């Protein structure tokens, strides 16, 4: 009685307030707090008094108290007419521009009491809109929690449930990212909380809109949440329902022509989600082998276009990217994926793809693959079966060639992750070349492309390691900071990972670009060098560190001997260039003048490139891939 009297008095005060001044708004929020407290404490005190006053032996009294507590569980401190007035007040309170926790706390308390009235059902529709449209994150979060509790606990007909679910699905297309994030979160909770029979009944209602939004959403956060939502849903579905959705995706992958490209890309992305969410389903029948065949077909189609065009327009590269992502997931769950050697050949080709993201994921796959193979025997460490490199002659050299192309790419595409993966793979490759030179011999001479060095083709057929070092040394000759650093990291990794003295025959080739960088740094104007140290580290620091590593691993005597030879050759080349330039100025002044113009143009481009590198170091061009 006290609770009902206090509740009625509080509601009367709340009704009288009416105005919107700040003082009266505080009164309204205080009333909401009081009503919420009364609803949460209603009959709890009486229930506790009964528990405290009972004797331990009075089992009947305990049973009566429990039954009475159950009957009074959802009792309210207000009658029906008062609850109707309160809920109508809440209708206007929740749409105010200024929201307060007391308002939502009261709505939560009413929801927990399972109060049934048409006005409350209408209030929940407003709450659903707020879960997306509110500009405050806390309001969106509380609205999602309230509506989810309402959806699970309250009795509703089939039509009303379907209307609510359709609205939740439509909300994931909201205009603003914050609202979409909230809507996706609510839909994810729905897929986790709904009874499985109801989820399977509504699976198609959820699946297709989720897929469309996953493909078309511009926000990275939203795409990740959408993929997570699809994964949660797939994880709860039965095998039969899952098979029907998988058949949809398989049909999308079978399209032909340019117009089917987006469907293929979508199917590749969804295949990866299926592999992550339901390994038990993928193990059934020939699902894995069939999926590998589909992904291989996608990659082959893209590699053919790459062969004819050096750059992918639009989003055509995404088909290869998502196919490789799916292959990476397959390999992590089903290691037998790489028994398909034709797929391995295509993966090797993808290492030289025109898009850096495709190169990055293909490099990551290759690093994972070679880490499981013994470079001395070219057999897997687990099981001892023959690897792709043992079965396909020349494949080791093909991988090294494509990785060198990665390191020789433009500065804007030199991502740190790609460089480190290339360094790890090349370190394994140089060991494999040392122990298995015959595996490189058959295809190297025929497949290798002509290079600037005319002696390289002959070197390849005799010593694949020498060919690799020559390629890396030539890459580091150009004045591109990122390329040089990538090659120097390779040299350091070779020296530290291989046996002592292993790299001694190739010291001159490695020291030559290192010496070039050190000489260029020393020839810079002192003021420029001081300014460079304020902006970034000295470019000669890494070269000096690698030189020290080579000396420690190859021995001081051999290192100094090779270093002296490099210095002598460099001095002779410089003197020869000076004599030729002087003779040209006498015999052909016009050609000499043209050479000077070209030199000035190169110097101008070099300065411009250096300014761009400094801006990128400061973050002026945004984060790298």
N, C-alpha and C positions, 0 to 999 in steps of 0.2 A: 504493500500500500504506500509506504514512504517513497519507494522508487517511482511508482506511477504518479504520485502527487508532485514529486520533484520534476519528473519528466514533463508533466502538463504545465507546470509553472515555467519551466525553461522554454517550452515551445511557445507559450504566450508571450514571453519576453522577446523571443526571436521574431514573432509575427509583428509585434508592436514596433520593433526597430525600423524595419522598412527602408529607411534612407540609406545613402551610400557614403556618408562622411566617414572619415578615418576612425573617429571615436566609436561611431555606431557599427562600423565594420569590425572593430575589435570585439565589441559586444557580441556580434553575430558569430565570430569565430570561437569566442568563449562558450557560447551556447552549444555550438557544434561539438566542442570538446566535452562538455558536460553530458550531452546526449550520447555521444560515443562511449563515454565511460560507463554510463548507466546501462547501455545495451551489453557491454562486455561483462559487467558485474552482476547483471540481473539474475537473481535466484542463486548465485554462487554462495553468498553468505548463508542463506537459509540451508543450502545443501551441506555446507561445511558444519553448521550447527548440528544438523542431524547426525553427521558422521562422528562428531566429537561427543555427543550425548549418548551414543549407543554403547551397550555392554558388549564385550567380546563374544559372549555366548548367545546373543540375540540374533540369530541368523535370519529370522523372519523380518525383524525390523530393518536389517541391512538390505534385504531384498526389496522391501517396500520403499526404502529411501532411494535405492538405485532406480527402480521403476518410475518413481515420482520425478527424479532428476532427469530421466530420459524424456518424460512427458513435458517437462518445463524447459527443455534445452533451448528451444527456439522462441520462448516467450519474450515479449517486448514490453518496455515501460510505457508504451502509448497504444491507444486503441486504433482501430482501422481508420477512422476519420482523421485522427491526429497524424497517423503515419502518412496518409495521403497528402495532408498539408505540408508535412516535413519534406516529403520527396519532391513536391512541387517547388519548394524553396531551394532544394538542392539542384533542381533543373537550372535555375537562374544562377546559382552560386558557381557551378562548374564551368559555365560559359563566360564568367567574368575574366577580364584581362589579367587580374591579379589572383593567383591561386594560392591557397593555403593548405598546409598539411592536415589541419583539423577537418576540412571538408572531405578529403579523401579517406581520412581515418574513419569518419562517420559512415561513409558509403561502404567501406570494408566491413565495419561492424554490422551494418544492415544485411550485407551479402552473406556474412557468416551465419546470421539468424535465418536465412532463407525466407525472407519476407516475400510474399507473393501478392503482386498487384499490377495492374496494367501500367500505372505510372512508373513503377520500378523497372519494368521491361523497357519502357521508353527511355528511362534514364540510362540504361545500359547501351542503348544505341548512341546516345551522346558520348558516353565514355569511350566507345569504340572509335568514334571520330577523333576524340581528343588524343587517343593513343598514337595517332599519325599527325594530326594537324597542329597540336600544341607546340609552341616554340621553346618550351622548357623541357629539358631532358627528364627531370624528376617527375613531372606531370605525365609525360608519355610512359615512363616506366610504371608508375602507380596505376595508370589506366589499363595497361596491359595486364598487370597482375589481377586487378579487380575483374576485368572482363573474362579472363581465363578461369577464375574461380566461379563466376556466374555461368560460363559455358559448361563447366563440368558438373556443378552441383544442382542447377535449377532444372525443373521439368520443362521440356519444350517439345513441340511436335516436330515431325520430320521436315515440314516445309520451313518452319522458323529456323531450325538448325542449318538447313541448306542455305538459307538467305544470309545468315551470319557468316558461314564459311565462305560463301562467294564474296562477301564484302571484305573479309580478311584477305582473300586472294587478290582482290582488286586493289587493295591498299599497297601492295608491294610495287605498284606502278606509280606511286605518288610522285609529284613533281620534284620535291626537294629530298636531298640525300638523307637528312636526319630522320624524316618521316618514313622513308623506305627502310632504313635500318631498324626502326622500331617495329614496322609492319612485318618485316622478315623475321625478327625475333619472336613476335607473337605467333606467326605461322609455324616457326620451328617448335615452339612450346606446344602448339596444337598437335603437331605430328607426333610428339613424344607422349602426350597425355591422352589422346583419344583412344578409346577401346579399339583393339585391332580389327574386329569386324567392321566397325564404322570407318576406320582408316582405309581399309581395303575397298570399301564401297565408294569412298570419295577420292581414291588414289588418282584417278584420271583428272578429276577436278583440280587437284594440287599439281600434278606432274607437269602437264603441258604449260600452264602459265609460269611455273618456276623455271622451266627450261628456256622459254622465250625471254624472260627477264634476265636469266643468267647470261644469255648470249648478247643481249642488247644493252645491258646496264653499263654506264660509263664509269661508275665508281668501283674502285678495286675492293673496298671494304664490303660493299653490297654484293659483289660477285662472290667473294669468299664466304659470306654468310649464306647466300643462296645455295652454293655448292654444299655447304654444311647441312642446310635444311634438306636438300635432296638426299644426302647421305643418311641422315637420321630416318627419313621416311623409308628408304630402301631397306634399311637395317631391320625394320619392324614388319615388313610385308612377308607374306607366305611365298613359297617357291612358285606356285602357280601364278599369282598376281605379278610377281617379279619377272617371270618369264614373259608375260604379256607386254610389260613395259620394255623389256630387253628386245623383244621382237620389233617393237616400234623403232627403237634406235638402230637395229640392224637394217631395217628397210630404208632408213634415212641414209645409211652408209652406202647403199647400193645404187644411188642416183648417178646419172651420167650427164655430162655437159657442164658448161660454165655455171648455169643456173643452179646446179645441185651442189656447188662448192660450199655454200653456207650450211647446208644440211650435213655434208660430210664433216665439216669442222665441228658442228654441234655434236654429231655422233662420236667423234674422237674424244671430245671433252667429257661426254657422258660415260663413255666406256671406262675412262679413268676413275670416275666416281663409282661405277659398279665394281671395279676391281678393288678399290679401297674399302667399300662398304660390305661386300658380300663375297669373301673368298670361297665360302662353302658352295655358293651358287656357281661360281666360275669353274670349280673343280668338276662339276657335273658334265658328263659326256665329253664332247669335243669343243667346249666353249673356249678354252684357252687357245688351242691350235687354230680354231676358226678366227678368233680375234687377232691373233698374230698375223694371219694371212690378210685380213682386212687392213690392218695398220701398215703392213708391208706394201700393199697396193697403194695406199695413200702416199707413202714416202716415195715410191718409185715414180708415181705421177708427178710429184713435185720436183724430184730430181731431174726428170726429163725437161721440165720447164726451166730449171736452173741451168741446165746445160746449154739451152738456147738463149737465155736471157740472164744477164749478170745481176739484175736487180728485180725484186718482186714489188709490183705495184699494189697499193691498197693493203688489204689484210690477207693476201693469198698465202703468206708465210705461216699463218696461224694453223693451217691444216697440218703442216709438218711439225710445228711446235707441240700441239696437243697430242699428235700421234706419238711423238717421242716421249712426252710426259707419261702417256699411258704405258708405253713400253718400259719405261723406268719403273713404274709401279708394278707391272707384271713381273719384271725381273726380281724385284724385292720380295714378292710373295711366291713366285714360281720360277726358281733359278734355271729351269730347263728351257727358258725362252730362247737362249742364245745357241741352242742346238740347231736352229735354222740358220745355216751359213749364208744363204741368200739374203736374209735379213741383215746379217752382220756386214755384208758387202755394202748394202744400202746405207747402213749406219756410218760406215767409213766415209762414204761420199757426203753424208750430211755434215761432216766435220768442216767442210769448206763451203757451207751454205752462205748465201749473201746476207742473211739476217743474223745479227749477233745473238739474239735469244735462242735461235735454233742451234747455233754453234755451241752455245753454253750448255744446253741440256744434252746435246749429243756428246760433248766432251765429258760431262758428268757421268753419262752412261759408260763411256769408254774407260774412264778411271775406275769405276766400280768393276768392270769386266776384267781389266788387266790385273787388278789387285787380287783376283782369285786364281791367277795363272802363274805358274812357276816360270820365270824367264829363262832358266837353264834348259828345261825340258819341253816347254810350251804345252804342258799338260795342267789340268786343273789340280789345285792343291787338295781338294776334296774329291776323291774318287779316282783321280789319275786318268781321266778320259782326255782324248785329244781335243785341243782347242781349235778355234777358227784359224788362228795363226799357223798352227801345224798343218792343217788340212789345205788351206788356200795359200799357195806359194806367192810371195810378193806382197802379202797383205800387211806385213809389218812395215815395209817401206812405204806403202800407200798411206798408212796412218801417219807416219812421220812427215810425209810430204804435205798432207792436208793440215797437220798441226803447224807446220812452218808457214803455211798460208795464213793461218789464224794470227800468228805472231807478226806477220808482215802486213796486216790490215791497217787501215787508217787510224790515227790517234783517237778519233771520236768513237771508235768501235772497240777500243782496247779496254775491256772490262777486267777488273782485277781477278774476278772469279774465273774467267776464261783463261787468263794467263797462268794462274796457279794450277788449274787442271791440266793445261798443256805441259807445264813443267813436270808434273807428276807422271804423266803418260810418257813423255819423251825420256824421262829417266829410266822407266821400265823398258822402253824400247831399245835404248842404247845397250842395256844389259842383254836383252834378247838378241840383238844384232851380233853382239860379241860371241855369244854361245851358239848361235844358229845362223851363221852368215848364209848358208845355203837356202834358207827360207826367204831371203831377200833377193837372191840372184836371178831367179827365173823370170820375174816380171819387171824388175827395176829398170832394166835398160830399155825395154819396149814402152813402158807406160810413163816414164819420167818425161816431163816437159822440158824443152830447151831452156837453158838459163843464161844469165849474163856471162858466166864463166864457161869458156869453150871447152875446158878440160873436164867438166863435171860428168858428162855422160860416160867417159872412160873411167873416171874415179868410181862411179856407181857400180859398175860391173866387177870392180876389183875389191872395193872396201866400202860397204854401205855406211859404216860409222863415219868414215872420212867425208863421205858425201853429205851426211847430216850436219857435221860440224862446218863444212864449207857453206852450206845453205844458211845456217845461223850466223856465221861470220859475215856473210854478204848482207844479211838483213840489218845487222848492227852497224854497217858502214854508213848508212843514210842518217842524216841529222834529225831523227825523230826520237824524242826522249822516251816515249812509252815503248817503242820497239826495242830500243837499246836496253832498257831496264829489263824487259821480258827475256831477251837473249842472255843477258848477264846472269839473271836468276837461273836460267837453264845451265849455264856453265858452272855456277856454284853448286847446283844440285848434282850435276854429273860428278864433280870432283869429290863431294862429300859422301855420295851414295855408293860410288864404285870403289874398288880396291885401290890402295895406294899405288901410284905409278901407272894406273890404267889409262889415264888421259895424257900421259907424257908424250906420246907420238903426235898429239894434236895441239901441243902447247902454243906453237907459233900462230896457228889459226885463231886460237882463243885470245891470245895476248894482243894480236893486231888491232881489233876494234877497241879493246880496253885501253891500249896505249893511245889510240886516236882520241878517245874521249878525254883522257888525262891531258894530252897535249893541247886540245882545244880549250880546256878549262884554264890551263896555265897561260894561254895566249890572250885571254880576255883582259880588258882594261880593269885595273884594280877597283875603280869606283863601281863599275858594273858588277863585279864579283861581290863586293860588299852589299850592293843593293839586292842581288839575287839571294844572298844568304838570309836577308830579312824576309824574302817572300817564300822561299823554299830551300830545301837542302842543296848543297853543292852537288852538281851532276857528277863530279869526279869521286864522290864519297863511295858510291856503290862499286864503281870500277876499282878503286883502291882496295875495298874489302874483298872483292873477287880475286884480285891479284894476290892478296895475302893467302887466301884459301888455296889457290893453285900452287903457290910456293910451298905451303905446308904439306900438301898432299903429294906433290910430284918431286919434292926435294929441291933444296936451294941451288945446287949445282946445275941441274937440268933446267930449272926455271931461269936462272941468270943467263945461261947459254942461249935459250930460246929468246929471252927478252933482248939480248944484245943483237941477235940476228934480226929481230923485228925492227929495232931502232936503225940498224944499218940499212935495211931495205927501205924504210920510210925516208931516210935521209937521201938515199940514192934516187928514189922516185921524185922527191921534192926538187933536187938539183936538176934532174932530167926535165921536169916541167918548166923550170926557170929557163933553161937553155933553149928549149923548144919555143917558149913564148918570146924570148929575145930574138931568135932567128925569124919567127913569124912576123914580128914587128918590122923587120928590115925587108923581107921578101914579099910580104903580103899585108900592108898596113890596113887595108879594108877589113880583112878577116880578123886582124888583131883588135881593131876597134869594135867589131861585132862581138868578139869574145869578152871584151871589157863590159860592154852593155849587158851581156848575158850574166856576167858575174855580179854586176850591180843589181840586176833583177833578182838573182838568187838570194843575194844578201837582204834585199828588201822583203822577200817572202819569208826568209828565215827570221827576221826581226818580228814580222807580223805573227808568225807561228809561235814564237816565244811569248809574245804578249797574250795570245790566246791560251797558251798553256798556263801562264800565271793566273789568268782570270779563272780558268777551270779549277786550278788548285784552291782558289779562294771561294769557289762555289758560285761564281757568276753565271755559269751555264747550267746550274742545277746539278742534281746528283746523277752520277753515271749509272749505267745498267748494273 
